[in-house]
Amino acid sequence: MDNAIRAALAQYGKLAVDASALGREDDLFAKGFTSNATVNVMLALEDEYDVEFAESDLKKSTFATIASIEAVLQRLVAA
Amino acid sequence: MTPAGHVVGCDLTEVADVAESIATFGDAYLRRVYTALEIEQTGAAAERLAARFAAKEAVVKLLAEPDIGTDPHDVEVVLTDGVPTLRLHGTVCERAAARWDRIELSLSHTATTAMAVVIAREVP
């Protein structure tokens, strides 16, 4: 799942750094992540995992780090 | 300085980013972020949608509740006699009504950048 998130960030995140070099706890917004880009990454991951982020997940902290994205994604997949 | 009893939020959105989202994800992006009325009233034009995206973000900033998720559909920009106004729905409406008795919106955009400013009057 970490690889899939990094791939989505690389393709849709518009980050200022290489997604493969990011630490799992690195602040993505400090690396250039924008609110619109979070939508793109979310849509890509929803499509890949056939899940849907709930309203309660649509907050900045969900997309703050690779770890936080993965935590939400794991919960959605397990549901 | 914000007038006493008022709070303000603003946001800038790159038009090219919204255009790219539409080109890449199409209806999935449009339906996920914008209401049917917003899509209709903007003709899905990227610069106008970018302004509406900025408005949604500006309201989220105004709420200043980062631990609460927000459905972008709950912040709707509606043209009334050609003037963009905010129509809040769902939990955003509930949260706003508990704190503000009036909210105003202003939008602007160039070919490259869209902005929104919202100001709300706090309930005494």
N, CA and C atoms of all chains as a GROMACS GRO file, in nm:
protein
  609
    1MET      N    1   0.083  -0.120   0.000
    1MET     CA    2   0.000   0.000   0.000
    1MET      C    3   0.087   0.126   0.000
    2ASP      N    4   0.201   0.120   0.069
    2ASP     CA    5   0.293   0.233   0.070
    2ASP      C    6   0.336   0.266  -0.072
    3ASN      N    7   0.367   0.165  -0.149
    3ASN     CA    8   0.411   0.187  -0.287
    3ASN      C    9   0.301   0.250  -0.372
    4ALA      N   10   0.179   0.204  -0.351
    4ALA     CA   11   0.067   0.258  -0.428
    4ALA      C   12   0.044   0.404  -0.394
    5ILE      N   13   0.057   0.438  -0.268
    5ILE     CA   14   0.039   0.577  -0.226
    5ILE      C   15   0.150   0.664  -0.286
    6ARG      N   16   0.271   0.616  -0.281
    6ARG     CA   17   0.383   0.691  -0.340
    6ARG      C   18   0.363   0.707  -0.490
    7ALA      N   19   0.312   0.605  -0.554
    7ALA     CA   20   0.288   0.613  -0.699
    7ALA      C   21   0.181   0.718  -0.729
    8ALA      N   22   0.076   0.720  -0.648
    8ALA     CA   23  -0.029   0.819  -0.667
    8ALA      C   24   0.023   0.960  -0.641
    9LEU      N   25   0.106   0.972  -0.539
    9LEU     CA   26   0.165   1.104  -0.509
    9LEU      C   27   0.255   1.148  -0.622
   10ALA      N   28   0.332   1.054  -0.677
   10ALA     CA   29   0.424   1.088  -0.785
   10ALA      C   30   0.348   1.132  -0.909
   11GLN      N   31   0.236   1.064  -0.936
   11GLN     CA   32   0.163   1.092  -1.060
   11GLN      C   33   0.069   1.211  -1.046
   12TYR      N   34   0.010   1.227  -0.929
   12TYR     CA   35  -0.095   1.327  -0.914
   12TYR      C   36  -0.071   1.430  -0.804
   13GLY      N   37   0.031   1.409  -0.723
   13GLY     CA   38   0.049   1.494  -0.606
   13GLY      C   39   0.113   1.628  -0.631
   14LYS      N   40   0.180   1.642  -0.744
   14LYS     CA   41   0.247   1.769  -0.778
   14LYS      C   42   0.340   1.815  -0.666
   15LEU      N   43   0.410   1.719  -0.608
   15LEU     CA   44   0.502   1.753  -0.500
   15LEU      C   45   0.632   1.810  -0.555
   16ALA      N   46   0.700   1.884  -0.471
   16ALA     CA   47   0.826   1.946  -0.512
   16ALA      C   48   0.943   1.848  -0.500
   17VAL      N   49   0.914   1.729  -0.444
   17VAL     CA   50   1.020   1.630  -0.425
   17VAL      C   51   0.978   1.495  -0.484
   18ASP      N   52   1.074   1.408  -0.500
   18ASP     CA   53   1.048   1.273  -0.549
   18ASP      C   54   0.971   1.196  -0.443
   19ALA      N   55   0.853   1.144  -0.479
   19ALA     CA   56   0.770   1.074  -0.383
   19ALA      C   57   0.839   0.951  -0.325
   20SER      N   58   0.926   0.888  -0.403
   20SER     CA   59   0.994   0.768  -0.356
   20SER      C   60   1.094   0.800  -0.244
   21ALA      N   61   1.134   0.924  -0.235
   21ALA     CA   62   1.232   0.964  -0.134
   21ALA      C   63   1.168   1.019  -0.007
   22LEU      N   64   1.037   1.027  -0.004
   22LEU     CA   65   0.968   1.082   0.111
   22LEU      C   66   0.974   0.988   0.230
   23GLY      N   67   0.991   1.045   0.346
   23GLY     CA   68   0.974   0.969   0.469
   23GLY      C   69   0.826   0.950   0.495
   24ARG      N   70   0.789   0.843   0.564
   24ARG     CA   71   0.648   0.813   0.586
   24ARG      C   72   0.579   0.919   0.672
   25GLU      N   73   0.656   0.989   0.751
   25GLU     CA   74   0.599   1.092   0.839
   25GLU      C   75   0.628   1.234   0.789
   26ASP      N   76   0.683   1.245   0.670
   26ASP     CA   77   0.711   1.378   0.616
   26ASP      C   78   0.580   1.452   0.590
   27ASP      N   79   0.579   1.581   0.623
   27ASP     CA   80   0.461   1.665   0.600
   27ASP      C   81   0.447   1.690   0.449
   28LEU      N   82   0.348   1.630   0.388
   28LEU     CA   83   0.330   1.641   0.243
   28LEU      C   84   0.296   1.784   0.202
   29PHE      N   85   0.223   1.855   0.287
   29PHE     CA   86   0.187   1.992   0.252
   29PHE      C   87   0.309   2.083   0.254
   30ALA      N   88   0.407   2.048   0.332
   30ALA     CA   89   0.532   2.123   0.333
   30ALA      C   90   0.615   2.092   0.209
   31LYS      N   91   0.579   1.982   0.140
   31LYS     CA   92   0.651   1.942   0.019
   31LYS      C   93   0.576   1.985  -0.107
   32GLY      N   94   0.476   2.070  -0.092
   32GLY     CA   95   0.406   2.125  -0.208
   32GLY      C   96   0.268   2.068  -0.235
   33PHE      N   97   0.221   1.978  -0.150
   33PHE     CA   98   0.088   1.919  -0.168
   33PHE      C   99  -0.018   2.028  -0.150
   34THR      N  100  -0.112   2.035  -0.243
   34THR     CA  101  -0.219   2.133  -0.233
   34THR      C  102  -0.352   2.061  -0.208
   35SER      N  103  -0.451   2.138  -0.172
   35SER     CA  104  -0.583   2.079  -0.147
   35SER      C  105  -0.639   2.014  -0.272
   36ASN      N  106  -0.622   2.079  -0.387
   36ASN     CA  107  -0.672   2.018  -0.510
   36ASN      C  108  -0.598   1.888  -0.543
   37ALA      N  109  -0.469   1.887  -0.516
   37ALA     CA  110  -0.391   1.766  -0.541
   37ALA      C  111  -0.434   1.652  -0.448
   38THR      N  112  -0.477   1.684  -0.327
   38THR     CA  113  -0.528   1.578  -0.239
   38THR      C  114  -0.649   1.510  -0.301
   39VAL      N  115  -0.732   1.586  -0.370
   39VAL     CA  116  -0.848   1.528  -0.437
   39VAL      C  117  -0.802   1.431  -0.546
   40ASN      N  118  -0.704   1.472  -0.624
   40ASN     CA  119  -0.653   1.385  -0.729
   40ASN      C  120  -0.598   1.253  -0.673
   41VAL      N  121  -0.516   1.264  -0.571
   41VAL     CA  122  -0.456   1.144  -0.509
   41VAL      C  123  -0.566   1.057  -0.450
   42MET      N  124  -0.661   1.120  -0.384
   42MET     CA  125  -0.773   1.045  -0.326
   42MET      C  126  -0.849   0.969  -0.435
   43LEU      N  127  -0.881   1.036  -0.545
   43LEU     CA  128  -0.955   0.970  -0.653
   43LEU      C  129  -0.876   0.852  -0.709
   44ALA      N  130  -0.747   0.870  -0.724
   44ALA     CA  131  -0.663   0.763  -0.777
   44ALA      C  132  -0.662   0.643  -0.683
   45LEU      N  133  -0.650   0.666  -0.555
   45LEU     CA  134  -0.646   0.557  -0.458
   45LEU      C  135  -0.784   0.492  -0.444
   46GLU      N  136  -0.888   0.571  -0.449
   46GLU     CA  137  -1.023   0.515  -0.444
   46GLU      C  138  -1.045   0.420  -0.562
   47ASP      N  139  -0.998   0.460  -0.676
   47ASP     CA  140  -1.014   0.377  -0.796
   47ASP      C  141  -0.931   0.250  -0.786
   48GLU      N  142  -0.811   0.264  -0.734
   48GLU     CA  143  -0.723   0.147  -0.727
   48GLU      C  144  -0.772   0.044  -0.626
   49TYR      N  145  -0.826   0.093  -0.514
   49TYR     CA  146  -0.866   0.002  -0.406
   49TYR      C  147  -1.017  -0.018  -0.400
   50ASP      N  148  -1.091   0.048  -0.489
   50ASP     CA  149  -1.237   0.034  -0.492
   50ASP      C  150  -1.297   0.069  -0.356
   51VAL      N  151  -1.257   0.182  -0.305
   51VAL     CA  152  -1.311   0.232  -0.178
   51VAL      C  153  -1.354   0.376  -0.198
   52GLU      N  154  -1.416   0.430  -0.095
   52GLU     CA  155  -1.453   0.570  -0.100
   52GLU      C  156  -1.421   0.635   0.034
   53PHE      N  157  -1.345   0.742   0.030
   53PHE     CA  158  -1.315   0.816   0.151
   53PHE      C  159  -1.445   0.880   0.202
   54ALA      N  160  -1.472   0.863   0.328
   54ALA     CA  161  -1.593   0.919   0.386
   54ALA      C  162  -1.574   1.066   0.420
   55GLU      N  163  -1.686   1.133   0.447
   55GLU     CA  164  -1.678   1.274   0.482
   55GLU      C  165  -1.584   1.296   0.601
   56SER      N  166  -1.588   1.209   0.696
   56SER     CA  167  -1.505   1.224   0.816
   56SER      C  168  -1.356   1.213   0.783
   57ASP      N  169  -1.325   1.156   0.669
   57ASP     CA  170  -1.184   1.142   0.628
   57ASP      C  171  -1.137   1.262   0.546
   58LEU      N  172  -1.229   1.347   0.505
   58LEU     CA  173  -1.194   1.458   0.416
   58LEU      C  174  -1.144   1.577   0.497
   59LYS      N  175  -1.029   1.560   0.553
   59LYS     CA  176  -0.965   1.664   0.632
   59LYS      C  177  -0.817   1.661   0.607
   60LYS      N  178  -0.752   1.771   0.639
   60LYS     CA  179  -0.611   1.786   0.607
   60LYS      C  180  -0.525   1.677   0.669
   61SER      N  181  -0.556   1.637   0.791
   61SER     CA  182  -0.473   1.540   0.860
   61SER      C  183  -0.472   1.404   0.790
   62THR      N  184  -0.578   1.372   0.719
   62THR     CA  185  -0.581   1.244   0.646
   62THR      C  186  -0.469   1.238   0.542
   63PHE      N  187  -0.443   1.350   0.480
   63PHE     CA  188  -0.348   1.354   0.368
   63PHE      C  189  -0.215   1.419   0.407
   64ALA      N  190  -0.191   1.433   0.536
   64ALA     CA  191  -0.072   1.504   0.581
   64ALA      C  192   0.057   1.427   0.555
   65THR      N  193   0.050   1.294   0.568
   65THR     CA  194   0.169   1.212   0.550
   65THR      C  195   0.133   1.083   0.476
   66ILE      N  196   0.233   1.013   0.428
   66ILE     CA  197   0.208   0.883   0.367
   66ILE      C  198   0.148   0.789   0.471
   67ALA      N  199   0.199   0.795   0.592
   67ALA     CA  200   0.147   0.709   0.700
   67ALA      C  201   0.000   0.737   0.728
   68SER      N  202  -0.038   0.863   0.729
   68SER     CA  203  -0.178   0.895   0.759
   68SER      C  204  -0.271   0.852   0.646
   69ILE      N  205  -0.226   0.868   0.524
   69ILE     CA  206  -0.307   0.821   0.410
   69ILE      C  207  -0.324   0.671   0.418
   70GLU      N  208  -0.214   0.603   0.447
   70GLU     CA  209  -0.219   0.456   0.453
   70GLU      C  210  -0.311   0.409   0.564
   71ALA      N  211  -0.308   0.476   0.678
   71ALA     CA  212  -0.392   0.436   0.791
   71ALA      C  213  -0.540   0.442   0.752
   72VAL      N  214  -0.579   0.549   0.686
   72VAL     CA  215  -0.719   0.562   0.645
   72VAL      C  216  -0.752   0.459   0.537
   73LEU      N  217  -0.662   0.444   0.443
   73LEU     CA  218  -0.685   0.350   0.334
   73LEU      C  219  -0.697   0.206   0.385
   74GLN      N  220  -0.614   0.170   0.480
   74GLN     CA  221  -0.621   0.036   0.538
   74GLN      C  222  -0.756   0.014   0.605
   75ARG      N  223  -0.805   0.114   0.674
   75ARG     CA  224  -0.936   0.102   0.740
   75ARG      C  225  -1.047   0.086   0.636
   76LEU      N  226  -1.039   0.161   0.529
   76LEU     CA  227  -1.143   0.153   0.426
   76LEU      C  228  -1.140   0.017   0.356
   77VAL      N  229  -1.022  -0.032   0.329
   77VAL     CA  230  -1.010  -0.161   0.261
   77VAL      C  231  -1.061  -0.273   0.351
   78ALA      N  232  -1.034  -0.261   0.480
   78ALA     CA  233  -1.073  -0.366   0.574
   78ALA      C  234  -1.222  -0.367   0.602
   79ALA      N  235  -1.289  -0.258   0.575
   79ALA     CA  236  -1.432  -0.245   0.609
   79ALA      C  237  -1.520  -0.335   0.522
   80MET      N  238  -0.717   4.470   0.978
   80MET     CA  239  -0.767   4.401   1.096
   80MET      C  240  -0.915   4.368   1.077
   81THR      N  241  -0.951   4.244   1.107
   81THR     CA  242  -1.088   4.200   1.093
   81THR      C  243  -1.175   4.273   1.196
   82PRO      N  244  -1.290   4.326   1.154
   82PRO     CA  245  -1.378   4.393   1.250
   82PRO      C  246  -1.412   4.302   1.366
   83ALA      N  247  -1.428   4.358   1.482
   83ALA     CA  248  -1.461   4.278   1.600
   83ALA      C  249  -1.586   4.197   1.574
   84GLY      N  250  -1.582   4.069   1.616
   84GLY     CA  251  -1.698   3.983   1.596
   84GLY      C  252  -1.707   3.924   1.457
   85HIS      N  253  -1.600   3.938   1.379
   85HIS     CA  254  -1.598   3.881   1.245
   85HIS      C  255  -1.475   3.794   1.228
   86VAL      N  256  -1.488   3.693   1.143
   86VAL     CA  257  -1.376   3.608   1.108
   86VAL      C  258  -1.364   3.603   0.956
   87VAL      N  259  -1.244   3.581   0.908
   87VAL     CA  260  -1.223   3.584   0.763
   87VAL      C  261  -1.140   3.464   0.720
   88GLY      N  262  -1.168   3.415   0.601
   88GLY     CA  263  -1.090   3.308   0.543
   88GLY      C  264  -1.068   3.334   0.396
   89CYS      N  265  -0.959   3.287   0.340
   89CYS     CA  266  -0.935   3.308   0.199
   89CYS      C  267  -0.857   3.190   0.143
   90ASP      N  268  -0.856   3.181   0.012
   90ASP     CA  269  -0.780   3.075  -0.053
   90ASP      C  270  -0.750   3.114  -0.197
   91LEU      N  271  -0.637   3.066  -0.247
   91LEU     CA  272  -0.600   3.079  -0.387
   91LEU      C  273  -0.592   2.940  -0.449
   92THR      N  274  -0.642   2.925  -0.570
   92THR     CA  275  -0.635   2.797  -0.640
   92THR      C  276  -0.584   2.820  -0.781
   93GLU      N  277  -0.491   2.738  -0.825
   93GLU     CA  278  -0.438   2.749  -0.960
   93GLU      C  279  -0.540   2.693  -1.060
   94VAL      N  280  -0.574   2.772  -1.158
   94VAL     CA  281  -0.672   2.728  -1.259
   94VAL      C  282  -0.620   2.606  -1.334
   95ALA      N  283  -0.491   2.606  -1.365
   95ALA     CA  284  -0.433   2.493  -1.439
   95ALA      C  285  -0.448   2.362  -1.362
   96ASP      N  286  -0.439   2.367  -1.231
   96ASP     CA  287  -0.454   2.245  -1.151
   96ASP      C  288  -0.595   2.189  -1.164
   97VAL      N  289  -0.692   2.277  -1.158
   97VAL     CA  290  -0.831   2.231  -1.173
   97VAL      C  291  -0.855   2.179  -1.314
   98ALA      N  292  -0.801   2.250  -1.413
   98ALA     CA  293  -0.815   2.204  -1.552
   98ALA      C  294  -0.754   2.066  -1.570
   99GLU      N  295  -0.640   2.045  -1.508
   99GLU     CA  296  -0.574   1.914  -1.518
   99GLU      C  297  -0.655   1.806  -1.447
  100SER      N  298  -0.712   1.840  -1.334
  100SER     CA  299  -0.797   1.743  -1.263
  100SER      C  300  -0.915   1.702  -1.349
  101ILE      N  301  -0.976   1.799  -1.415
  101ILE     CA  302  -1.090   1.769  -1.503
  101ILE      C  303  -1.045   1.682  -1.619
  102ALA      N  304  -0.932   1.717  -1.679
  102ALA     CA  305  -0.882   1.641  -1.793
  102ALA      C  306  -0.845   1.498  -1.753
  103THR      N  307  -0.794   1.482  -1.631
  103THR     CA  308  -0.747   1.351  -1.587
  103THR      C  309  -0.859   1.263  -1.534
  104PHE      N  310  -0.944   1.320  -1.451
  104PHE     CA  311  -1.045   1.241  -1.382
  104PHE      C  312  -1.188   1.266  -1.431
  105GLY      N  313  -1.207   1.370  -1.509
  105GLY     CA  314  -1.337   1.396  -1.570
  105GLY      C  315  -1.450   1.409  -1.469
  106ASP      N  316  -1.558   1.339  -1.498
  106ASP     CA  317  -1.677   1.348  -1.414
  106ASP      C  318  -1.651   1.305  -1.271
  107ALA      N  319  -1.558   1.213  -1.251
  107ALA     CA  320  -1.528   1.167  -1.115
  107ALA      C  321  -1.481   1.284  -1.029
  108TYR      N  322  -1.397   1.368  -1.086
  108TYR     CA  323  -1.351   1.486  -1.013
  108TYR      C  324  -1.464   1.586  -0.996
  109LEU      N  325  -1.531   1.614  -1.106
  109LEU     CA  326  -1.638   1.715  -1.100
  109LEU      C  327  -1.744   1.677  -0.998
  110ARG      N  328  -1.793   1.555  -1.004
  110ARG     CA  329  -1.902   1.514  -0.914
  110ARG      C  330  -1.856   1.507  -0.769
  111ARG      N  331  -1.729   1.477  -0.751
  111ARG     CA  332  -1.680   1.460  -0.614
  111ARG      C  333  -1.663   1.593  -0.541
  112VAL      N  334  -1.633   1.695  -0.617
  112VAL     CA  335  -1.602   1.824  -0.556
  112VAL      C  336  -1.717   1.924  -0.565
  113TYR      N  337  -1.787   1.924  -0.678
  113TYR     CA  338  -1.883   2.029  -0.707
  113TYR      C  339  -2.025   1.973  -0.710
  114THR      N  340  -2.120   2.059  -0.676
  114THR     CA  341  -2.260   2.019  -0.686
  114THR      C  342  -2.305   2.028  -0.832
  115ALA      N  343  -2.418   1.966  -0.860
  115ALA     CA  344  -2.470   1.968  -0.997
  115ALA      C  345  -2.498   2.112  -1.040
  116LEU      N  346  -2.546   2.193  -0.945
  116LEU     CA  347  -2.575   2.332  -0.978
  116LEU      C  348  -2.447   2.410  -1.008
  117GLU      N  349  -2.341   2.384  -0.931
  117GLU     CA  350  -2.214   2.452  -0.957
  117GLU      C  351  -2.162   2.416  -1.096
  118ILE      N  352  -2.171   2.290  -1.130
  118ILE     CA  353  -2.123   2.246  -1.262
  118ILE      C  354  -2.206   2.312  -1.372
  119GLU      N  355  -2.337   2.316  -1.350
  119GLU     CA  356  -2.426   2.377  -1.449
  119GLU      C  357  -2.398   2.527  -1.464
  120GLN      N  358  -2.388   2.596  -1.350
  120GLN     CA  359  -2.375   2.742  -1.356
  120GLN      C  360  -2.238   2.790  -1.405
  121THR      N  361  -2.137   2.704  -1.393
  121THR     CA  362  -2.004   2.742  -1.441
  121THR      C  363  -1.977   2.691  -1.582
  122GLY      N  364  -2.065   2.604  -1.632
  122GLY     CA  365  -2.036   2.542  -1.761
  122GLY      C  366  -1.911   2.456  -1.755
  123ALA      N  367  -1.875   2.416  -1.633
  123ALA     CA  368  -1.753   2.338  -1.607
  123ALA      C  369  -1.626   2.410  -1.655
  124ALA      N  370  -1.633   2.542  -1.659
  124ALA     CA  371  -1.514   2.620  -1.697
  124ALA      C  372  -1.414   2.616  -1.583
  125ALA      N  373  -1.289   2.584  -1.615
  125ALA     CA  374  -1.188   2.561  -1.512
  125ALA      C  375  -1.168   2.682  -1.421
  126GLU      N  376  -1.164   2.801  -1.479
  126GLU     CA  377  -1.135   2.918  -1.394
  126GLU      C  378  -1.249   2.945  -1.297
  127ARG      N  379  -1.371   2.919  -1.340
  127ARG     CA  380  -1.486   2.942  -1.253
  127ARG      C  381  -1.495   2.832  -1.148
  128LEU      N  382  -1.464   2.710  -1.186
  128LEU     CA  383  -1.462   2.602  -1.088
  128LEU      C  384  -1.348   2.622  -0.988
  129ALA      N  385  -1.236   2.672  -1.035
  129ALA     CA  386  -1.124   2.698  -0.945
  129ALA      C  387  -1.163   2.801  -0.840
  130ALA      N  388  -1.240   2.901  -0.880
  130ALA     CA  389  -1.286   3.001  -0.784
  130ALA      C  390  -1.378   2.936  -0.681
  131ARG      N  391  -1.458   2.844  -0.725
  131ARG     CA  392  -1.548   2.774  -0.632
  131ARG      C  393  -1.471   2.680  -0.540
  132PHE      N  394  -1.366   2.620  -0.592
  132PHE     CA  395  -1.280   2.536  -0.509
  132PHE      C  396  -1.218   2.624  -0.400
  133ALA      N  397  -1.172   2.740  -0.440
  133ALA     CA  398  -1.113   2.833  -0.343
  133ALA      C  399  -1.216   2.873  -0.237
  134ALA      N  400  -1.341   2.891  -0.278
  134ALA     CA  401  -1.446   2.927  -0.183
  134ALA      C  402  -1.467   2.815  -0.081
  135LYS      N  403  -1.467   2.692  -0.128
  135LYS     CA  404  -1.485   2.578  -0.037
  135LYS      C  405  -1.371   2.573   0.064
  136GLU      N  406  -1.250   2.595   0.015
  136GLU     CA  407  -1.133   2.594   0.104
  136GLU      C  408  -1.136   2.712   0.201
  137ALA      N  409  -1.182   2.825   0.154
  137ALA     CA  410  -1.188   2.943   0.239
  137ALA      C  411  -1.285   2.920   0.356
  138VAL      N  412  -1.396   2.855   0.328
  138VAL     CA  413  -1.492   2.827   0.436
  138VAL      C  414  -1.432   2.727   0.536
  139VAL      N  415  -1.362   2.628   0.484
  139VAL     CA  416  -1.297   2.530   0.574
  139VAL      C  417  -1.199   2.602   0.665
  140LYS      N  418  -1.125   2.694   0.610
  140LYS     CA  419  -1.030   2.772   0.691
  140LYS      C  420  -1.104   2.856   0.793
  141LEU      N  421  -1.214   2.912   0.751
  141LEU     CA  422  -1.296   2.994   0.840
  141LEU      C  423  -1.344   2.913   0.960
  142LEU      N  424  -1.386   2.791   0.934
  142LEU     CA  425  -1.434   2.704   1.041
  142LEU      C  426  -1.324   2.671   1.140
  143ALA      N  427  -1.201   2.662   1.088
  143ALA     CA  428  -1.084   2.637   1.173
  143ALA      C  429  -1.105   2.516   1.265
  144GLU      N  430  -1.156   2.409   1.206
  144GLU     CA  431  -1.176   2.284   1.280
  144GLU      C  432  -1.108   2.173   1.202
  145PRO      N  433  -0.975   2.170   1.208
  145PRO     CA  434  -0.898   2.080   1.120
  145PRO      C  435  -0.921   1.931   1.146
  146ASP      N  436  -0.977   1.896   1.262
  146ASP     CA  437  -0.999   1.755   1.292
  146ASP      C  438  -1.137   1.707   1.249
  147ILE      N  439  -1.214   1.793   1.187
  147ILE     CA  440  -1.347   1.755   1.140
  147ILE      C  441  -1.347   1.752   0.988
  148GLY      N  442  -1.388   1.641   0.931
  148GLY     CA  443  -1.393   1.628   0.786
  148GLY      C  444  -1.503   1.712   0.727
  149THR      N  445  -1.483   1.754   0.602
  149THR     CA  446  -1.582   1.839   0.534
  149THR      C  447  -1.608   1.787   0.394
  150ASP      N  448  -1.733   1.762   0.365
  150ASP     CA  449  -1.774   1.724   0.230
  150ASP      C  450  -1.776   1.852   0.147
  151PRO      N  451  -1.702   1.856   0.036
  151PRO     CA  452  -1.700   1.980  -0.043
  151PRO      C  453  -1.838   2.020  -0.095
  152HIS      N  454  -1.929   1.926  -0.109
  152HIS     CA  455  -2.064   1.960  -0.153
  152HIS      C  456  -2.138   2.044  -0.049
  153ASP      N  457  -2.093   2.036   0.076
  153ASP     CA  458  -2.160   2.112   0.181
  153ASP      C  459  -2.133   2.261   0.172
  154VAL      N  460  -2.035   2.300   0.093
  154VAL     CA  461  -2.009   2.441   0.067
  154VAL      C  462  -2.037   2.465  -0.080
  155GLU      N  463  -2.152   2.523  -0.108
  155GLU     CA  464  -2.195   2.540  -0.246
  155GLU      C  465  -2.196   2.689  -0.280
  156VAL      N  466  -2.142   2.720  -0.398
  156VAL     CA  467  -2.147   2.857  -0.448
  156VAL      C  468  -2.259   2.865  -0.550
  157VAL      N  469  -2.351   2.954  -0.525
  157VAL     CA  470  -2.468   2.966  -0.611
  157VAL      C  471  -2.474   3.107  -0.668
  158LEU      N  472  -2.496   3.115  -0.797
  158LEU     CA  473  -2.513   3.247  -0.858
  158LEU      C  474  -2.656   3.293  -0.838
  159THR      N  475  -2.669   3.408  -0.776
  159THR     CA  476  -2.800   3.468  -0.755
  159THR      C  477  -2.799   3.603  -0.824
  160ASP      N  478  -2.877   3.614  -0.929
  160ASP     CA  479  -2.874   3.736  -1.012
  160ASP      C  480  -2.731   3.768  -1.054
  161GLY      N  481  -2.658   3.662  -1.087
  161GLY     CA  482  -2.522   3.678  -1.136
  161GLY      C  483  -2.418   3.700  -1.028
  162VAL      N  484  -2.460   3.706  -0.903
  162VAL     CA  485  -2.367   3.730  -0.792
  162VAL      C  486  -2.343   3.598  -0.718
  163PRO      N  487  -2.218   3.558  -0.700
  163PRO     CA  488  -2.190   3.434  -0.627
  163PRO      C  489  -2.219   3.450  -0.478
  164THR      N  490  -2.297   3.357  -0.426
  164THR     CA  491  -2.328   3.356  -0.283
  164THR      C  492  -2.304   3.216  -0.230
  165LEU      N  493  -2.291   3.205  -0.101
  165LEU     CA  494  -2.268   3.076  -0.038
  165LEU      C  495  -2.399   3.014   0.008
  166ARG      N  496  -2.411   2.885  -0.019
  166ARG     CA  497  -2.523   2.808   0.033
  166ARG      C  498  -2.460   2.689   0.105
  167LEU      N  499  -2.477   2.684   0.235
  167LEU     CA  500  -2.414   2.578   0.314
  167LEU      C  501  -2.514   2.466   0.341
  168HIS      N  502  -2.460   2.345   0.344
  168HIS     CA  503  -2.544   2.227   0.363
  168HIS      C  504  -2.485   2.137   0.469
  169GLY      N  505  -2.561   2.038   0.510
  169GLY     CA  506  -2.513   1.930   0.595
  169GLY      C  507  -2.446   1.979   0.722
  170THR      N  508  -2.339   1.909   0.758
  170THR     CA  509  -2.271   1.940   0.883
  170THR      C  510  -2.205   2.078   0.880
  171VAL      N  511  -2.162   2.124   0.764
  171VAL     CA  512  -2.105   2.258   0.756
  171VAL      C  513  -2.210   2.362   0.793
  172CYS      N  514  -2.330   2.344   0.743
  172CYS     CA  515  -2.439   2.436   0.777
  172CYS      C  516  -2.464   2.436   0.927
  173GLU      N  517  -2.464   2.318   0.987
  173GLU     CA  518  -2.488   2.308   1.132
  173GLU      C  519  -2.377   2.378   1.209
  174ARG      N  520  -2.254   2.351   1.168
  174ARG     CA  521  -2.140   2.410   1.236
  174ARG      C  522  -2.140   2.562   1.221
  175ALA      N  523  -2.170   2.608   1.101
  175ALA     CA  524  -2.171   2.752   1.075
  175ALA      C  525  -2.282   2.822   1.153
  176ALA      N  526  -2.401   2.763   1.154
  176ALA     CA  527  -2.516   2.825   1.219
  176ALA      C  528  -2.494   2.842   1.369
  177ALA      N  529  -2.413   2.753   1.425
  177ALA     CA  530  -2.387   2.761   1.569
  177ALA      C  531  -2.294   2.877   1.603
  178ARG      N  532  -2.223   2.927   1.499
  178ARG     CA  533  -2.119   3.026   1.526
  178ARG      C  534  -2.141   3.160   1.456
  179TRP      N  535  -2.205   3.155   1.340
  179TRP     CA  536  -2.217   3.278   1.261
  179TRP      C  537  -2.363   3.306   1.225
  180ASP      N  538  -2.398   3.434   1.214
  180ASP     CA  539  -2.533   3.464   1.168
  180ASP      C  540  -2.532   3.528   1.029
  181ARG      N  541  -2.414   3.546   0.974
  181ARG     CA  542  -2.406   3.600   0.839
  181ARG      C  543  -2.272   3.561   0.780
  182ILE      N  544  -2.271   3.527   0.651
  182ILE     CA  545  -2.146   3.495   0.583
  182ILE      C  546  -2.150   3.553   0.443
  183GLU      N  547  -2.042   3.616   0.404
  183GLU     CA  548  -2.035   3.681   0.274
  183GLU      C  549  -1.917   3.623   0.194
  184LEU      N  550  -1.932   3.623   0.064
  184LEU     CA  551  -1.832   3.564  -0.025
  184LEU      C  552  -1.795   3.662  -0.135
  185SER      N  553  -1.667   3.663  -0.170
  185SER     CA  554  -1.622   3.737  -0.287
  185SER      C  555  -1.526   3.648  -0.365
  186LEU      N  556  -1.546   3.640  -0.495
  186LEU     CA  557  -1.460   3.560  -0.583
  186LEU      C  558  -1.392   3.648  -0.685
  187SER      N  559  -1.278   3.601  -0.731
  187SER     CA  560  -1.212   3.666  -0.843
  187SER      C  561  -1.123   3.564  -0.911
  188HIS      N  562  -1.096   3.586  -1.038
  188HIS     CA  563  -1.000   3.498  -1.105
  188HIS      C  564  -0.940   3.566  -1.225
  189THR      N  565  -0.816   3.521  -1.255
  189THR     CA  566  -0.751   3.554  -1.380
  189THR      C  567  -0.749   3.426  -1.462
  190ALA      N  568  -0.676   3.427  -1.571
  190ALA     CA  569  -0.665   3.304  -1.650
  190ALA      C  570  -0.586   3.197  -1.575
  191THR      N  571  -0.507   3.237  -1.476
  191THR     CA  572  -0.419   3.142  -1.409
  191THR      C  573  -0.454   3.115  -1.264
  192THR      N  574  -0.518   3.210  -1.199
  192THR     CA  575  -0.537   3.198  -1.055
  192THR      C  576  -0.677   3.242  -1.014
  193ALA      N  577  -0.734   3.166  -0.922
  193ALA     CA  578  -0.866   3.201  -0.868
  193ALA      C  579  -0.854   3.221  -0.719
  194MET      N  580  -0.932   3.313  -0.668
  194MET     CA  581  -0.930   3.340  -0.525
  194MET      C  582  -1.070   3.355  -0.470
  195ALA      N  583  -1.080   3.328  -0.342
  195ALA     CA  584  -1.206   3.348  -0.271
  195ALA      C  585  -1.176   3.406  -0.134
  196VAL      N  586  -1.262   3.496  -0.094
  196VAL     CA  587  -1.255   3.551   0.040
  196VAL      C  588  -1.393   3.537   0.103
  197VAL      N  589  -1.396   3.486   0.224
  197VAL     CA  590  -1.522   3.476   0.296
  197VAL      C  591  -1.507   3.547   0.430
  198ILE      N  592  -1.611   3.613   0.470
  198ILE     CA  593  -1.613   3.679   0.601
  198ILE      C  594  -1.745   3.645   0.668
  199ALA      N  595  -1.735   3.611   0.794
  199ALA     CA  596  -1.854   3.571   0.869
  199ALA      C  597  -1.868   3.654   0.995
  200ARG      N  598  -1.993   3.684   1.030
  200ARG     CA  599  -2.020   3.758   1.152
  200ARG      C  600  -2.055   3.658   1.263
  201GLU      N  601  -1.982   3.666   1.371
  201GLU     CA  602  -2.001   3.570   1.479
  201GLU      C  603  -2.130   3.598   1.557
  202VAL      N  604  -2.196   3.493   1.594
  202VAL     CA  605  -2.316   3.505   1.677
  202VAL      C  606  -2.274   3.562   1.812
  203PRO      N  607  -2.343   3.666   1.860
  203PRO     CA  608  -2.303   3.728   1.987
  203PRO      C  609  -2.308   3.628   2.102
   0.00000   0.00000   0.00000
